[in-house]
Amino acid sequence: MDKIEWIAPCHFGLESVLKREVQNLGYEITQVEDGRVTFAGGIDAAGRANIFLRSAERILLKVGSFSARTFEELFERTKEIPWENYIPDDGKFWVAKAASVKSRLFSPSDIQSIMKKAMVERLKSRYRIQWFPETGASYPVRVFLMKDIVTVGLDTTGASLHKRGYRPVAGKAPIAENLAAALIMLTPWKKDRILVDPFCGSGTIPIEAAMMAANIAPGMNRSFTAEEWTNLIPRKSWYEAVDEAQDLIDDRIETDIQGYDANGDVLHAARRNAEAAGVGHLIHFQQREVKDLSHPKKYGFIITNPPYGERLEEKETLPRIYREFGEAVKRLESWSAYMITSYEEAQRYFGKKADKNRKIYNGMIRTYFYQYPGPKPPRQKKQKVLRNEKNSICDR
């Protein structure tokens, strides 16, 4: 495995965010497709990508790619993959998920069954055994079919990367942690700027922002399937990735991150979640209706996930909620506002057409990320004073 390719799936519409994250980790992008980014890296990428990437859903070790138009082709080409290089004779292996888009082979259950049989046949011939105990580490396989091209990967992650471990309690219709992080990264917000989420629910957006501000890696407090792959990945590389993440944390910073919600019960959950994430001291949560949204400072950011109205009784209240939200934002003249929603009348009742919007699939729900950027703050006077002092010294 001299050259290793890794596949990082993500929400549709957020590929550019993930691509930038991968590049910032120092890895070479080899391909960007709808819903996934492929990159090249050493064996250490398993630990570093799982621990550091905020917008990815999981990390797959790419083991093969080929064309298959029939189930016979699928079987034979799967059998050609050198599975013995990855899976030991006691390994537990199965095709955990198959997805097919615009391909002749479209039945996930049939794809999974045929590929598992092909893997068994290959490993039987290599290990010269007829039965596999599958008592060792787990090696789940994931496969994508796009226009008859089959891409096969071993899942290093296990439970999706959005499960950071801090949110055992979630409110109604919670936004996934990796989606929340990606939305923040789509804005110009930085840790020294104000951030308010007026529909914070269980606190995901403020928590993800605070973790970014404190440079807390999202995956450093959870485990991964590939930690047991000692035949492929040395345990040392996982320890080194965690040590790297630990060294980067700076949670003594000052922030102005706030989460509001009308529901006091979900705010209790938000506070617990923030404490579990190690950022409880960086966020101020408050019970407040959106119509009461205000802030004394200028040039802040609103990043939020307002109600979509998936339930009939909620749908009736949406016009009022979005109208009140729009009126509150209008009062915050110098602020920037960003919201993700599937509500088709969002802009109408908000009272303003977005400067930009981006289509993002939140699971199977098509949403739009509406963007209302405000003016940039003036350059700080302190910098001007320092420059003047420097010029004064030089003139002496």
Phi, psi and chi 1 to 4 in degrees:
 res  aa     phi    psi   chi1   chi2   chi3   chi4
   1 MET       -   60.6  -66.9 -166.2  -66.6      -
   2 ASP   -64.4  -48.4  -65.1  -28.1      -      -
   3 LYS  -111.5  121.0 -179.0 -177.7  177.7 -177.4
   4 ILE  -111.2  130.3  -55.4  171.8      -      -
   5 GLU  -105.2  137.4  -80.7 -162.1  -59.4      -
   6 TRP  -119.5  142.3  -54.0   89.5      -      -
   7 ILE  -114.9  128.6  -55.7  168.7      -      -
   8 ALA  -118.7  101.6      -      -      -      -
   9 PRO   -70.7  154.5  -16.2   30.3      -      -
  10 CYS  -152.1  176.2   63.5      -      -      -
  11 HIS   -63.0  141.8  -74.2   81.7      -      -
  12 PHE   -61.5  127.5  -76.0   89.5      -      -
  13 GLY   104.6   -6.6      -      -      -      -
  14 LEU  -117.8   19.1  -63.5  176.8      -      -
  15 GLU   -61.9  -37.4  -62.7   84.0    2.0      -
  16 SER   -66.4  -34.5   62.1      -      -      -
  17 VAL   -65.8  -47.6  176.2      -      -      -
  18 LEU   -65.1  -40.2  178.4   54.4      -      -
  19 LYS   -56.6  -45.3  176.2 -175.0  174.8 -178.1
  20 ARG   -64.5  -39.7 -172.8  167.3   66.9 -113.9
  21 GLU   -61.2  -45.8  -83.8 -158.3  -81.1      -
  22 VAL   -62.2  -43.5  170.7      -      -      -
  23 GLN   -63.4  -38.1  -71.5  172.8  -33.9      -
  24 ASN   -66.0  -24.2  -71.6  -17.9      -      -
  25 LEU   -79.1  -10.3  -87.8 -176.2      -      -
  26 GLY    97.7   16.6      -      -      -      -
  27 TYR  -104.8  154.1  -61.1  117.1      -      -
  28 GLU   -89.3  126.3  175.8 -166.7   -5.8      -
  29 ILE   -76.3  128.9  -56.6  -65.6      -      -
  30 THR  -107.6  -23.1   57.7      -      -      -
  31 GLN  -164.4  141.4 -169.6  173.0   18.8      -
  32 VAL  -125.1  122.1  178.0      -      -      -
  33 GLU  -128.1  172.5  -57.0  166.4  -86.6      -
  34 ASP   -58.9  116.1  -72.9  -14.1      -      -
  35 GLY    83.6    6.7      -      -      -      -
  36 ARG  -163.9  152.4   62.5 -175.8 -174.1  -92.3
  37 VAL  -125.9  130.5  173.1      -      -      -
  38 THR  -108.4  136.7  -56.7      -      -      -
  39 PHE  -143.6  160.0   61.3   96.6      -      -
  40 ALA  -104.6  140.0      -      -      -      -
  41 GLY  -169.6  167.6      -      -      -      -
  42 GLY   -74.6 -175.8      -      -      -      -
  43 ILE   -65.6  -22.7 -158.2   67.3      -      -
  44 ASP   -68.7  -16.2   67.3  -46.6      -      -
  45 ALA   -64.3  -25.7      -      -      -      -
  46 ALA   -58.6  -51.1      -      -      -      -
  47 GLY   -72.3  -46.0      -      -      -      -
  48 ARG   -65.8  -41.7  -64.4 -173.1   72.4 -122.1
  49 ALA   -67.4  -43.5      -      -      -      -
  50 ASN   -63.2  -37.7  -87.6  -60.1      -      -
  51 ILE   -82.9  -36.0  -72.1  169.1      -      -
  52 PHE   -98.8  -28.4  -76.5  101.4      -      -
  53 LEU   -73.1  125.3  -67.1  179.0      -      -
  54 ARG   -90.5  -29.3  -61.3 -177.5 -170.9  -83.5
  55 SER  -101.7   -6.0   59.8      -      -      -
  56 ALA   -78.1  157.3      -      -      -      -
  57 GLU   -95.5  -32.8  -68.8 -175.2   -8.6      -
  58 ARG  -170.1  171.8   59.7 -173.7   64.9 -109.9
  59 ILE  -123.9  123.7  -55.4  -60.2      -      -
  60 LEU  -111.3  137.9  -51.4  177.6      -      -
  61 LEU   -85.5  112.1  170.1   56.4      -      -
  62 LYS   -70.8  124.8 -175.8  176.0  177.3 -179.5
  63 VAL  -113.2  -10.9  -62.7      -      -      -
  64 GLY   178.6  157.5      -      -      -      -
  65 SER  -150.3  133.0 -176.8      -      -      -
  66 PHE  -160.0  168.8   52.9   82.3      -      -
  67 SER   -96.0  137.4  172.8      -      -      -
  68 ALA  -149.3  121.8      -      -      -      -
  69 ARG  -109.4  -12.8  -65.1  175.9  175.9   80.2
  70 THR  -131.3  162.6   66.2      -      -      -
  71 PHE   -67.6  -29.2  -76.3  120.7      -      -
  72 GLU   -64.9  -43.6 -176.4  178.1   -5.3      -
  73 GLU   -62.7  -41.5  -82.4 -173.1  -56.3      -
  74 LEU   -59.5  -43.9  179.1   66.3      -      -
  75 PHE   -62.7  -50.7 -180.0   89.4      -      -
  76 GLU   -66.3  -41.8  -67.1  -60.3  -28.3      -
  77 ARG   -71.4  -34.8  -63.5  -55.7  -59.7  -85.4
  78 THR   -64.7  -39.2  -58.6      -      -      -
  79 LYS   -65.5  -25.8 -169.1  177.5  173.6 -177.3
  80 GLU   -73.9  -19.3  -70.0  172.8    4.2      -
  81 ILE   -67.0  134.1  -66.1  173.1      -      -
  82 PRO   -76.9   71.6   28.6  -34.8      -      -
  83 TRP   -59.6  -27.0  -67.0  104.5      -      -
  84 GLU   -66.1  -17.8   65.6  -81.9    4.9      -
  85 ASN   -75.9  -14.4  -68.4  -13.2      -      -
  86 TYR  -117.6  -40.7  -54.6   99.5      -      -
  87 ILE  -109.1  120.6  -57.1  172.4      -      -
  88 PRO   -73.0  170.0   25.9  -32.7      -      -
  89 ASP   -67.9  -16.2   57.6    4.7      -      -
  90 ASP  -106.0    7.4   67.1  -17.8      -      -
  91 GLY   -68.4  146.7      -      -      -      -
  92 LYS   -93.5  121.9 -179.5 -179.5 -179.8 -178.3
  93 PHE  -137.3  142.9   58.5   96.3      -      -
  94 TRP  -162.8  162.8   71.1  102.3      -      -
  95 VAL   -92.0  101.0 -178.6      -      -      -
  96 ALA   -70.9  -34.3      -      -      -      -
  97 LYS  -154.9  141.6 -174.3  173.0 -178.7  179.6
  98 ALA  -130.0  132.7      -      -      -      -
  99 ALA  -126.2  136.8      -      -      -      -
 100 SER  -131.8  129.4  177.3      -      -      -
 101 VAL  -131.9  122.1  178.7      -      -      -
 102 LYS    54.4   39.2  -62.0  179.0 -178.7  177.6
 103 SER  -120.6  154.8  -66.6      -      -      -
 104 ARG   -66.0  -31.8  -69.8  174.2  175.8   82.4
 105 LEU   -94.2  113.7  -53.1  178.9      -      -
 106 PHE  -129.8   -2.0   55.3   83.5      -      -
 107 SER   -89.5  107.5  167.0      -      -      -
 108 PRO   -56.9  -41.3  -25.7   35.2      -      -
 109 SER   -66.6  -38.8   59.2      -      -      -
 110 ASP   -68.6  -41.4  -71.7  -25.8      -      -
 111 ILE   -59.8  -45.7  -67.3  166.4      -      -
 112 GLN   -62.2  -46.1  -70.8  169.1  -72.0      -
 113 SER   -64.3  -45.4  175.1      -      -      -
 114 ILE   -67.5  -40.2  -73.9  166.5      -      -
 115 MET   -67.9  -37.6  -69.5 -173.9   70.1      -
 116 LYS   -62.3  -43.1  166.6   76.6  178.6 -160.8
 117 LYS   -61.4  -40.8  -71.1  176.4 -177.3  175.3
 118 ALA   -65.7  -39.8      -      -      -      -
 119 MET   -63.0  -43.3  -67.7  170.1   67.7      -
 120 VAL   -61.4  -45.0  168.5      -      -      -
 121 GLU   -62.3  -42.6  -71.6  -56.9  -50.4      -
 122 ARG   -62.5  -49.0  170.1   80.6 -174.1 -158.7
 123 LEU   -70.1  -30.7  -67.7  174.1      -      -
 124 LYS   -58.7  -47.2  -87.6 -176.1 -179.9 -179.7
 125 SER   -69.2  -30.5   65.4      -      -      -
 126 ARG   -83.6  -39.4  -67.7  -53.4 -174.4  -89.3
 127 TYR   -93.4   -6.2  -70.1  128.3      -      -
 128 ARG    54.7   45.1  -58.5 -174.0 -175.1  -78.3
 129 ILE  -132.3  156.4   54.4  176.7      -      -
 130 GLN  -103.1  -13.3  -65.5  -61.0  -50.0      -
 131 TRP  -139.8  136.6  178.6   78.7      -      -
 132 PHE  -108.7  121.7  -66.4   90.0      -      -
 133 PRO   -67.2  -28.8   24.5  -33.8      -      -
 134 GLU    51.1   45.2  -61.1 -163.3   69.7      -
 135 THR  -100.2   -4.8   53.5      -      -      -
 136 GLY   -92.4 -152.8      -      -      -      -
 137 ALA   -65.0  157.8      -      -      -      -
 138 SER   -90.6  136.6  -65.4      -      -      -
 139 TYR  -128.5   74.2  -64.3   80.1      -      -
 140 PRO   -70.8  140.8   22.7  -29.6      -      -
 141 VAL  -109.2  140.2  175.1      -      -      -
 142 ARG  -125.4  141.1  -71.7 -174.7  169.2 -117.4
 143 VAL  -134.1  138.2   57.0      -      -      -
 144 PHE  -118.3  133.6  -49.2   96.2      -      -
 145 LEU  -115.4  120.9  -78.0   78.3      -      -
 146 MET  -131.6  111.9  170.2   62.6   78.4      -
 147 LYS    52.1   46.8  -63.3 -179.7  179.8  177.8
 148 ASP    72.3    6.2  -59.0  -34.3      -      -
 149 ILE   -96.3  123.0  -60.1  -61.5      -      -
 150 VAL  -101.3  125.2 -176.7      -      -      -
 151 THR  -116.4  127.3  -56.4      -      -      -
 152 VAL  -118.5  133.5 -171.8      -      -      -
 153 GLY  -141.4  150.4      -      -      -      -
 154 LEU   -92.5  130.1  -75.9  170.1      -      -
 155 ASP   -81.6  109.3 -179.4   10.2      -      -
 156 THR   -81.5  -14.1   70.8      -      -      -
 157 THR   -89.9  -52.3  -56.3      -      -      -
 158 GLY    91.5 -125.9      -      -      -      -
 159 ALA   -57.8  138.5      -      -      -      -
 160 SER   -50.0  148.6  173.1      -      -      -
 161 LEU   -64.9  -16.1  -73.8  175.7      -      -
 162 HIS   -68.7  -16.3   81.0  -94.3      -      -
 163 LYS   -85.3   84.3  -64.4 -174.6  177.4  179.9
 164 ARG   -71.7  -25.8  -40.9  -72.2 -152.8 -145.0
 165 GLY   106.9   -5.1      -      -      -      -
 166 TYR   -98.3   -6.7   66.4   72.8      -      -
 167 ARG  -120.3   65.8 -161.5  177.8   72.6  175.4
 168 PRO   -70.1  -23.4   26.0  -33.4      -      -
 169 VAL  -112.9  124.7 -179.1      -      -      -
 170 ALA  -131.3  150.2      -      -      -      -
 171 GLY   -81.2 -167.1      -      -      -      -
 172 LYS   -69.3  139.8  -70.4 -172.0  -65.8 -176.5
 173 ALA    44.8   57.6      -      -      -      -
 174 PRO   -69.5  147.5   27.9  -34.8      -      -
 175 ILE   -84.4  138.8 -171.7  170.4      -      -
 176 ALA   -63.7  145.3      -      -      -      -
 177 GLU   -61.1  -42.0  -66.7   88.2  -30.4      -
 178 ASN   -69.7  -31.3   57.4  -15.1      -      -
 179 LEU   -69.2  -43.7  175.6   54.7      -      -
 180 ALA   -58.2  -45.1      -      -      -      -
 181 ALA   -61.8  -43.0      -      -      -      -
 182 ALA   -64.1  -39.2      -      -      -      -
 183 LEU   -62.0  -42.6  -63.2 -178.6      -      -
 184 ILE   -60.8  -42.5  -63.1  166.9      -      -
 185 MET   -69.7  -16.3  -71.7 -171.6  -79.5      -
 186 LEU   -80.1   -9.0  -79.8  171.3      -      -
 187 THR  -105.9  166.7   77.5      -      -      -
 188 PRO   -83.5   10.3   -5.9   21.3      -      -
 189 TRP   -58.6  138.0  178.3   79.6      -      -
 190 LYS  -127.6  164.1  -57.3  -63.9  179.7 -171.4
 191 LYS   -64.5  -17.9   62.3 -175.9  177.5 -177.2
 192 ASP   -91.0    4.7   60.2  -18.0      -      -
 193 ARG  -105.5  155.4  -55.8  -74.3  -64.8  -84.1
 194 ILE   -71.7  141.0  -54.7  159.2      -      -
 195 LEU  -136.1  129.3 -172.0  150.7      -      -
 196 VAL  -128.8  134.0  173.8      -      -      -
 197 ASP  -115.7  105.2  179.5   -2.7      -      -
 198 PRO   -78.4   -7.8   27.7  -31.9      -      -
 199 PHE  -125.9   55.4  -58.6   97.7      -      -
 200 CYS   -74.5  -19.3   73.7      -      -      -
 201 GLY    53.2 -124.9      -      -      -      -
 202 SER   -80.5    8.5   55.1      -      -      -
 203 GLY    90.8   12.8      -      -      -      -
 204 THR   -60.8  -48.5  -52.0      -      -      -
 205 ILE   -64.2  -49.7  -70.2  175.2      -      -
 206 PRO   -59.9  -37.7  -24.0   33.6      -      -
 207 ILE   -65.9  -45.4  -69.1  170.0      -      -
 208 GLU   -63.1  -38.5  -70.7  -65.3  -40.1      -
 209 ALA   -64.4  -42.7      -      -      -      -
 210 ALA   -65.7  -37.6      -      -      -      -
 211 MET   -64.4  -38.0  -70.7  176.9   69.2      -
 212 MET   -64.8  -44.5  -70.3 -178.5 -164.6      -
 213 ALA   -60.4  -39.7      -      -      -      -
 214 ALA   -88.2    0.6      -      -      -      -
 215 ASN    59.2   40.9 -140.0    3.3      -      -
 216 ILE   -91.3  117.1  -61.9  174.0      -      -
 217 ALA   -63.6  135.8      -      -      -      -
 218 PRO   -67.2  -25.7   25.0  -34.9      -      -
 219 GLY  -106.9   14.8      -      -      -      -
 220 MET   -79.4  -12.2   64.2  179.5  -60.7      -
 221 ASN  -114.9   30.0  -66.6  -44.8      -      -
 222 ARG  -140.8  172.4   54.3  159.6  -72.5  174.0
 223 SER  -108.8  166.4   59.3      -      -      -
 224 PHE  -136.7  149.3  -55.0   98.5      -      -
 225 THR   -54.7  -43.8  -62.6      -      -      -
 226 ALA   -73.5   -4.2      -      -      -      -
 227 GLU   -62.8  -22.6  -71.3 -179.2   61.5      -
 228 GLU   -90.7   -1.8  -56.9  -58.4  -42.6      -
 229 TRP   -85.6   63.4  -63.3    0.5      -      -
 230 THR   -68.1  -16.7   51.7      -      -      -
 231 ASN   -75.1  -17.6   60.7  -44.6      -      -
 232 LEU  -116.1  -42.1  -65.4  175.4      -      -
 233 ILE  -123.4  115.6  -54.0  169.5      -      -
 234 PRO   -61.7  140.4  -16.6   28.5      -      -
 235 ARG   -58.2  -30.5  -72.6 -166.8 -178.3  -84.4
 236 LYS   -56.2  -36.3 -179.3 -176.5  175.9 -176.0
 237 SER   -67.6  -31.2   69.5      -      -      -
 238 TRP   -70.1  -44.4  -65.4   96.1      -      -
 239 TYR   -61.4  -41.1  -60.5  143.9      -      -
 240 GLU   -65.6  -37.6  -71.9  174.3  -14.2      -
 241 ALA   -66.1  -41.0      -      -      -      -
 242 VAL   -66.8  -41.4  171.6      -      -      -
 243 ASP   -61.4  -41.2  -72.3  -16.3      -      -
 244 GLU   -61.0  -44.2  179.6 -174.3   -4.3      -
 245 ALA   -64.1  -42.5      -      -      -      -
 246 GLN   -62.1  -40.0 -168.9   68.7   49.7      -
 247 ASP   -66.8  -23.6  -70.0  -18.2      -      -
 248 LEU   -87.6  -12.6  -67.3  171.4      -      -
 249 ILE   -68.2  135.3  -65.1  174.7      -      -
 250 ASP  -139.0   86.3 -179.2    9.2      -      -
 251 ASP   -96.0   15.1   60.3   -1.4      -      -
 252 ARG   -97.7   10.1  -66.0  171.3  -65.6  178.9
 253 ILE   -73.0  164.6   57.3  168.9      -      -
 254 GLU  -103.8  134.9  -68.6 -174.7    7.4      -
 255 THR  -134.4  162.9   60.2      -      -      -
 256 ASP  -127.1   77.4 -168.6  -14.5      -      -
 257 ILE  -116.4  125.8  -60.9  172.6      -      -
 258 GLN  -131.5  144.5  -57.6 -177.4   30.0      -
 259 GLY  -126.6  124.1      -      -      -      -
 260 TYR  -114.8  150.2  -55.1  148.2      -      -
 261 ASP  -158.7  148.6 -156.6  -80.0      -      -
 262 ALA   -75.6  -19.1      -      -      -      -
 263 ASN   -96.7  111.9 -173.0  -31.0      -      -
 264 GLY   -66.5  -31.9      -      -      -      -
 265 ASP   -64.6  -43.6  -68.9  -24.6      -      -
 266 VAL   -69.9  -26.2  -61.1      -      -      -
 267 LEU   -67.3  -33.8  -75.5  175.3      -      -
 268 HIS   -60.4  -44.1  -72.2  -55.5      -      -
 269 ALA   -63.8  -40.5      -      -      -      -
 270 ALA   -60.4  -42.7      -      -      -      -
 271 ARG   -63.9  -41.3  -68.7 -173.3 -177.9   98.3
 272 ARG   -63.7  -42.3  -72.2 -163.6  -61.6  -90.7
 273 ASN   -63.1  -42.2  -65.8  -19.4      -      -
 274 ALA   -64.1  -40.1      -      -      -      -
 275 GLU   -63.6  -42.3  -70.1  -64.9  -26.8      -
 276 ALA   -63.4  -31.0      -      -      -      -
 277 ALA   -82.5   -6.7      -      -      -      -
 278 GLY    82.8   16.0      -      -      -      -
 279 VAL  -126.9   18.8  -66.5      -      -      -
 280 GLY   -57.7  -32.8      -      -      -      -
 281 HIS   -78.7   -7.4   61.7  -63.2      -      -
 282 LEU  -101.5   -4.5  -61.4  177.0      -      -
 283 ILE  -126.6  138.3  -52.6  170.1      -      -
 284 HIS  -107.6  117.4  171.8   68.1      -      -
 285 PHE  -102.6  142.2  -70.1  106.7      -      -
 286 GLN  -149.9  139.8 -176.4  178.8  -11.3      -
 287 GLN   -78.0  118.0 -173.6  171.4   -2.5      -
 288 ARG  -158.7  136.7 -175.1 -175.2  -72.0 -166.4
 289 GLU   -72.4  151.7  -62.7  -82.1   -6.7      -
 290 VAL   -64.6  -28.7   69.8      -      -      -
 291 LYS   -66.2  -19.7   63.7 -176.6  175.4   63.4
 292 ASP   -96.8   10.8  -60.6  -38.7      -      -
 293 LEU   -61.8  124.6  172.7   62.2      -      -
 294 SER  -159.5  164.1   63.6      -      -      -
 295 HIS  -160.1  136.7 -160.5  -73.2      -      -
 296 PRO   -73.0  -21.2   26.0  -34.2      -      -
 297 LYS   -92.2  163.2  -63.7  179.7 -177.8  177.5
 298 LYS  -102.3  168.1  -66.9 -176.7  175.5 -177.5
 299 TYR    62.0   37.1  -53.9  108.2      -      -
 300 GLY   -89.9  176.4      -      -      -      -
 301 PHE  -121.9  136.9  -79.4   75.3      -      -
 302 ILE  -111.3  121.9  -66.6  167.3      -      -
 303 ILE  -129.3  119.7  -54.5  176.0      -      -
 304 THR  -152.7  163.8 -167.8      -      -      -
 305 ASN  -126.5   78.3  174.7   41.7      -      -
 306 PRO   -68.8  168.6   22.0  -28.7      -      -
 307 PRO   -57.8  142.9  -22.2   31.9      -      -
 308 TYR   -93.9  -23.0  -65.0  179.5      -      -
 309 GLY    79.8   39.1      -      -      -      -
 310 GLU   -67.1  -27.5  -65.3  -57.2  -51.4      -
 311 ARG   -96.7  146.6  -61.0  178.8 -177.1  179.7
 312 LEU   -59.4  -43.6 -174.9   60.4      -      -
 313 GLU   -67.6  -28.2   63.7  -88.9   20.5      -
 314 GLU   -76.4  -32.3  -68.6  176.4  -13.7      -
 315 LYS   -58.5  -35.6 -135.6  166.3 -144.4  175.5
 316 GLU   -66.5  -25.4  -63.6  171.3   -2.4      -
 317 THR   -92.3   -8.8   66.7      -      -      -
 318 LEU   -61.8  -44.8  -69.5 -174.5      -      -
 319 PRO   -54.2  -43.5  -27.6   36.6      -      -
 320 ARG   -65.8  -44.6  173.7 -175.9   59.3   80.3
 321 ILE   -60.9  -47.0  -69.5  172.1      -      -
 322 TYR   -71.2  -32.9  -79.2   82.7      -      -
 323 ARG   -65.4  -46.0 -171.5 -178.1  -61.6  112.3
 324 GLU   -64.5  -37.6  -69.6  176.0  -11.4      -
 325 PHE   -62.6  -47.2 -179.1   29.8      -      -
 326 GLY   -62.4  -40.8      -      -      -      -
 327 GLU   -65.8  -38.0  -70.2  169.2   -5.2      -
 328 ALA   -66.6  -42.2      -      -      -      -
 329 VAL   -65.7  -35.9  171.2      -      -      -
 330 LYS   -61.3  -32.6 -167.5  174.5 -179.1 -179.6
 331 ARG   -72.4  -25.5  -66.5 -167.6  -63.9  -89.9
 332 LEU   -90.2   75.7  -64.7  166.0      -      -
 333 GLU   -57.1  -38.9  -65.5  179.3    2.3      -
 334 SER   -95.0    6.8   63.9      -      -      -
 335 TRP   -87.5  160.2  -78.7   49.2      -      -
 336 SER  -106.5  142.2  -58.7      -      -      -
 337 ALA  -130.0  137.5      -      -      -      -
 338 TYR  -137.4  128.4  -60.0   82.8      -      -
 339 MET  -139.9  142.7   64.4  173.7  168.2      -
 340 ILE  -109.8  130.3 -176.5  171.0      -      -
 341 THR  -160.5  155.2  179.9      -      -      -
 342 SER  -101.4   -1.1   66.5      -      -      -
 343 TYR   -69.1  116.9 -177.8   42.3      -      -
 344 GLU   -67.8  -24.6  -65.5  179.3   -4.0      -
 345 GLU   -97.0   15.5  -60.6  -68.4  -30.6      -
 346 ALA   -56.2  -50.7      -      -      -      -
 347 GLN   -65.9  -37.1  -67.3 -177.6   99.8      -
 348 ARG   -59.8  -50.6  173.8 -172.0  169.8 -168.0
 349 TYR   -81.1  -25.4  -70.7  108.4      -      -
 350 PHE   -65.0  -28.8 -173.6   78.1      -      -
 351 GLY    94.7    9.6      -      -      -      -
 352 LYS  -159.4  138.1 -174.9 -179.8  179.4 -178.0
 353 LYS   -77.9  136.8 -173.9  176.9  179.7 -178.7
 354 ALA   -65.8  145.7      -      -      -      -
 355 ASP   -64.3  -38.7  -68.0   43.4      -      -
 356 LYS  -144.9  151.9  -67.8 -168.3  -66.7 -175.6
 357 ASN  -143.0  151.3   70.8   67.6      -      -
 358 ARG  -128.4  130.5  177.6 -173.7  -71.5 -111.0
 359 LYS   -79.2  127.2 -173.1 -168.3  -60.4 -177.9
 360 ILE  -135.9  134.7  -61.8  169.7      -      -
 361 TYR   -93.6  115.1  -80.9   86.3      -      -
 362 ASN   -95.5   90.1 -175.2    3.8      -      -
 363 GLY    69.6 -125.2      -      -      -      -
 364 MET   -96.3    1.9  -62.8  -57.8  -68.0      -
 365 ILE   -92.2  126.7  -58.0  172.8      -      -
 366 ARG   -82.6  120.7 -177.2  176.1   62.9 -176.0
 367 THR  -122.0  168.1   65.7      -      -      -
 368 TYR  -127.6  139.0  -71.6   91.5      -      -
 369 PHE  -100.6  100.2 -171.1   46.2      -      -
 370 TYR   -84.2  131.7  -64.8  106.6      -      -
 371 GLN  -122.9  122.8  -57.5  166.8   56.7      -
 372 TYR  -123.2   76.6  -59.0   87.2      -      -
 373 PRO   -69.5  136.5   23.3  -31.7      -      -
 374 GLY   -95.0 -175.9      -      -      -      -
 375 PRO   -69.4  153.7   25.8  -34.2      -      -
 376 LYS   -77.1  143.8  -67.5 -179.0  179.2  179.7
 377 PRO   -68.0  151.2   25.2  -32.6      -      -
 378 PRO   -66.3  155.3   22.6  -31.6      -      -
 379 ARG   -63.4  141.1  -62.9 -175.5   70.6  176.7
 380 GLN   -64.7  138.8  -67.2 -177.1    1.5      -
 381 LYS   -63.1  -29.5  -68.1 -179.1  180.0  178.8
 382 LYS   -57.8  -41.3 -176.1  178.9  178.4 -177.7
 383 GLN   -63.4  -37.9  -67.4  177.2  -19.8      -
 384 LYS   -66.5  -41.6 -172.5  175.5 -179.9 -179.4
 385 VAL   -61.9  -44.2  169.8      -      -      -
 386 LEU   -61.4  -39.7  -71.7  172.1      -      -
 387 ARG   -65.6  -40.5  -75.7 -162.1  -57.3  -88.3
 388 ASN   -64.5  -40.4  -70.2  -20.9      -      -
 389 GLU   -63.5  -41.4  -71.9  178.7   -8.4      -
 390 LYS   -62.7  -42.6 -175.7  178.4  178.6 -178.5
 391 ASN   -65.2  -37.0  -67.6  -23.7      -      -
 392 SER   -62.8  -42.7  177.8      -      -      -
 393 ILE   -64.3  -41.8  -67.9  168.8      -      -
 394 CYS   -66.3  -28.1  -68.5      -      -      -
 395 ASP   -77.8  -14.9  -68.9  -20.1      -      -
 396 ARG   -73.2      -  -70.8  174.6 -171.6  172.7
